[in-house]
Amino acid sequence: MKKIDLFILLFLFSFCLFSCSDQDIDVATTEGQSSETIPANKTSSREADRNIQNNHAPVMMQGFYWDVPAGGTWWDVVKSKVPAWSEAGITSIWLPPVSKAQNGALSMGYDPTDYFDLGEFDQNGSIETRFGSKDELTNLIDEAHNYNIEVYADIVINHNSGGQKEDNQYTGVPYWTKFDVASGKFTRSQHDFHPNYIHQNDPQVFGGFPDLCHHHFYVQEWLWKADYSFAKYLKDEIGFDGWRFDFVKGFEPWVVKDWLEHNGGFSVGELWDGNATYLEQWANEANSSAFDFACYYAMKEAFDGNDLNKLNNDMLLKRNPYKAVTFVANHDTNEIWNKNLAYAYILTHEGLPCLFYRDYEEWLDKDKLNNLIWIHDNLAGGSTSVLYTDNDEYIAKRNGWEDKAGLVVYINNSENWSERWVETNWSSARIKDFTGHSDWEPVTQSGRWVKIQCPPKSYSVWSIANN
């Protein structure tokens, strides 16, 4: 065989392998096939987004809530949770903003003053931030990395607060735009905010805060471009692996895209909007994931509005599951009442699920959430097919992928036990409910059909019994 022919064959074979790896394949696991979990031979997700870590599928923990206890202890609290979270299957932690803010030790960090003060300098009434010191933060991140858990920084770059008042040549009205900060890094003046000599405004202003101008080269250099930038400081010295961008409606998506091109890492944007088309458009333009608010609002209507047909609504996870971060609650919004069904939905469907700290640690049954995380890790692979919906019932299946056999999830929002015949992935195979809510272990027919059940106001998750 000629060398050129051999090269072409090798190229086509490699292209086929690459193409297949990026697509969902409907794997029909039959009785007799092994369902033993096979550890994935992949690199850490610090090198490639969404790769499996520690044999766990990606699950994020929001590692805070609004008004966590003040006093500089929060970094140590989260650090103490890391071993148990790792054991449960958490692969990443999203932390609150780490920089010194206007209200010092009382601030939740969303009013940043000195980006480079992570709890080292005596300004705004304190040395430490509300959450602790720089050393305590780096100790937390080191502990997370010891357990192969990534840590994501909350990035607040739309607005600033805590500056001194100065005369403003653009408006003629003095304003709080002079930032002579204690770290001496990224000092700012009226020229770095809107309006200025570059342009009047960007998409939105947050409250009455000074609004940073991202078109200003000086701002770009200090925030993400230069070797001395805030982004590189967080990544290279502090150890962060990725980013959660706050209030991305306040600036253009190119800012996030450019940030990632210079610094890499996982990224998710807070685009607070229920329009799936808008979410997808922003995610594509920013080359970033986005929180799936379309899914959030659909779940609220479905579970609290008693109409599970709403789960057929358009969502980012249905348009592009690789860019959808799904959630049930966060520090800003906590509107879904029937959270158990909502977590059953996001932990059995596509997208990257994010758990809320208080749901996991305080408000809900941790054992049930850990069971759903296990199901997400071990069963929930492949594309999704909706099998049945009405006001009270929703049934869908994951079609399986690689070592994951897939599953059938049955959500029942009625007051009574419900049963349905469904078509599964498996022919002549014994299946069971991996939540333990049903003790049935039926055998599927040769045509893959089987009757399954679900208790009232609950859920069941079915897969082949020897998983």
C-alpha positions, -999 to +999 in steps of 0.1 A: +000+000+000+013+035-009+022+058+020-003+084+008-031+058+008-022+047+044-022+083+055-057+088+041-070+057+058-055+067+091-070+102+088-105+088+080-104+064+109-093+092+133-120+115+120-147+088+125-136+082+161-136+119+168-171+124+153-186+095+171-173+107+205-191+140+202-226+125+195-252+107+215-258+071+205-289+052+215-274+021+232-299-007+236-284-027+264-298-062+264-297-090+290-263-106+288-244-074+282-222-062+310-235-031+328-205-028+351-193+008+353-161+013+334-139+042+345-135+067+317-099+072+305-101+109+301-080+139+313-090+163+341-116+189+332-090+215+340-076+205+306-109+198+288-143+211+298-169+185+309-145+156+311-152+131+339-133+136+371-128+108+396-152+087+376-180+112+383-201+130+357-200+168+362-221+181+391-216+217+405-222+229+440-231+265+446-209+268+477-228+297+494-261+314+499-271+350+505-259+363+538-238+334+549-225+339+584-202+369+587-170+368+606-145+354+581-152+317+586-169+308+554-139+296+535-131+272+563-167+260+564-167+251+527-132+235+530-147+212+557-174+200+533-150+191+505-143+154+514-180+146+517-189+165+486-163+146+466-175+113+480-211+122+469-200+130+434-196+168+433-170+178+407-169+216+410-177+244+435-188+279+426-177+304+452-190+339+459-170+370+448-136+370+466-126+406+463-129+433+490-162+452+484-177+484+497-193+470+528-161+452+538-166+423+562-204+425+558-205+424+520-215+394+499-190+407+473-212+419+446-202+456+451-164+452+444-139+479+453-104+464+452-102+434+429-068+424+442-077+425+479-088+390+488-087+397+525-052+412+530-056+450+533-072+471+559-098+490+539-136+494+538-136+487+575-119+453+576-089+432+566-107+400+558-137+397+535-170+384+548-157+349+539-122+350+553-086+357+543-066+351+512-047+323+529-080+306+540-092+309+504-061+293+489-063+265+515-099+258+505-089+257+468-059+234+475-082+211+495-107+210+466-079+202+441-067+174+464-101+158+458-101+166+420-128+192+425-126+223+404-133+258+419-150+286+400-148+323+408-178+346+407-167+374+384-184+408+390-171+432+363-202+451+352-200+477+381-179+488+410-186+504+444-168+521+472-148+547+453-142+583+463-162+612+448-145+632+420-155+658+395-167+643+362-158+661+330-183+640+310-214+647+330-205+678+350-218+661+381-193+647+407-195+609+411-180+580+430-155+570+403-121+575+419-106+542+431-073+546+448-073+511+463-051+497+490-036+469+468-023+496+443-035+475+414-062+485+389-067+520+402-096+537+384-110+571+376-139+587+357-123+577+323-128+540+331-165+542+335-195+552+314-199+578+300-164+585+289-144+595+258-149+561+242-187+558+243-217+568+264-229+534+276-230+496+272-262+474+273-273+479+309-264+497+341-268+479+375-286+503+399-266+535+405-232+519+406-203+532+384-205+512+352-171+499+339-163+505+303-150+472+288-140+489+255-113+508+274-079+491+267-068+499+303-098+481+318-093+451+295-056+448+304-062+449+342-093+427+342-083+399+318-056+406+291-023+414+307+000+390+326-007+411+357-045+410+351-072+400+377-081+369+357-045+356+356-040+364+393-071+343+402-060+315+379-023+313+383-017+325+419-050+317+437-058+285+417-092+290+403-103+267+374-131+286+359-156+315+360-192+324+368-199+357+352-224+379+371-251+400+353-239+394+318-268+415+304-247+445+315-220+440+289-215+424+255-208+387+251-175+394+234-161+403+268-166+368+281-153+353+249-122+374+250-117+366+287-118+329+279-095+332+249-068+348+271-074+327+303-093+295+294-112+276+320-149+266+324-173+294+321-210+300+329-229+333+325-258+346+346-281+356+318-313+360+338-338+354+310-364+327+303-360+329+265-342+298+253-333+314+220-317+343+237-298+320+261-285+300+231-275+331+212-256+345+241-239+312+249-227+309+212-215+345+210-197+343+244-184+307+237-196+299+273-222+279+292-252+298+306-276+291+335-307+276+320-334+300+332-357+287+306-356+253+323-359+269+357-391+287+348-405+256+330-400+236+362-417+262+383-447+261+361-447+223+359-442+213+395-458+242+413-484+250+386-495+213+384-489+210+347-460+187+338-467+194+301-446+225+307-415+203+308-420+201+270-412+239+268-381+251+250-349+251+271-312+256+265-305+220+276-326+208+247-309+232+222-274+226+234-270+205+266-232+211+266-238+248+273-267+245+298-262+247+335-294+236+352-305+246+387-334+245+411-325+275+434-296+299+439-287+329+461-310+352+441-340+331+434-357+304+454-392+302+439-397+265+431-416+249+460-416+213+449-378+209+448-376+171+451-392+167+417-371+195+402-339+179+414-351+146+400-355+163+367-322+181+364-301+151+377-316+127+352-316+150+322-289+165+300-270+196+310-247+203+339-267+203+372-259+228+399-270+221+435-278+249+459-259+248+492-289+252+515-309+226+496-282+201+500-269+209+535-300+221+553-334+220+536-338+187+517-330+150+523-293+147+515-295+109+511-321+114+484-299+140+466-269+118+469-289+089+453-298+112+424-262+122+420-253+085+419-279+080+392-266+110+373-230+095+375-238+059+366-270+058+345-279+091+329-260+088+296-270+096+260-298+116+244-332+121+259-365+109+246-398+120+262-422+091+264-453+105+281-466+138+296-498+151+310-507+175+338-496+150+365-471+126+349-439+130+330-418+100+317-386+103+297-357+080+290-320+086+285-309+064+256-275+053+270-239+061+262-207+042+265-207+025+299-240+041+310-270+019+302-295+048+303-326+051+324-363+058+325-374+086+349-410+087+360-422+119+378-457+118+394-472+150+407-506+135+415-519+124+449-520+087+439-497+059+427-494+058+389-485+031+364-476+033+327-464+010+300-433+024+284-407+014+258-373+011+273-337+006+260-336-030+269-351-062+255-359-092+279-340-076+308-349-073+344-351-036+356-356-019+389-362+015+405-328+028+416-344+053+440-360+026+461-394+042+459-408+011+442-398-025+449-409-038+415-384-056+394-402-063+362-387-080+331-390-061+298-407-078+269-387-088+238-400-056+222-386-035+252-420-026+266-426-029+304-450-015+330-434+008+356-449+027+386-443+058+406-455+069+441-476+101+446-458+134+446-425+116+439-403+100+412-388+067+403-358+060+381-355+026+362-326+009+346-313-027+342-311-044+376-275-054+376-261-019+374 
